[in-house]
Amino acid sequence: MGSEKGLKRIILPHTFQAEVKKIIFQQFPKIKEDNTFFKSLAKILTKYFEGEKITRFFALDESGNTEFSVKVWKATQSIPWGEVRSYTWLSAHIKKPGSFRAVGNALGKNPFPVVVPCHRVIRSDGTLGGFSAPEGILLKQRLLQLEGAMFDSKGIVMGFKKEGYL
């Protein structure tokens, strides 16, 4: 969904299109269905799910969100394709060391999944942590695998170091 300011929300795939529409109209009851705005976004996201890097970003309409959340989301966009960082790294990166739980909460409310790649943020021990999208951790793992990440038998991202780089 979008506004004059930019992209307002991305809803990750559900089993049925009707589920997505229900969520949209519950959250935005006055919205009008207009597919023209989303054609380029849909093409880019389709390419992403086919394994291509997203190199084009969209203006985001972050209105109605906290300054802290917006700061977290912008910092998350700096994490390169196929790499991960920890919640602790991200809290230090935004100059709020120790705020890793608050960072996790902000990422859990991320209205722009994939464009703001919250799936690239994991726990300091290399495990995935949480993911609030449909299918949760399984989708997070699939998104990371799509970008080339590999996991060991315990579900730890291979090559992850304490400072958060692959």
Secondary structure, DSSP 4 states (H G I P E B T S, - for coil): -EETTEE-------SSHHHHHHHHHHH-TT----SGGGHHHHHHHHHHHTTPPP-----B--TTS-HHHHHHHHHHTTSPTT--EEHHHHHHHTT-TT-HHHHHHHHHT-SSBTTB-GGGEE-TTSS-----STTHHHHHHHHHHHTT--B-TTSPBTT--TTS--
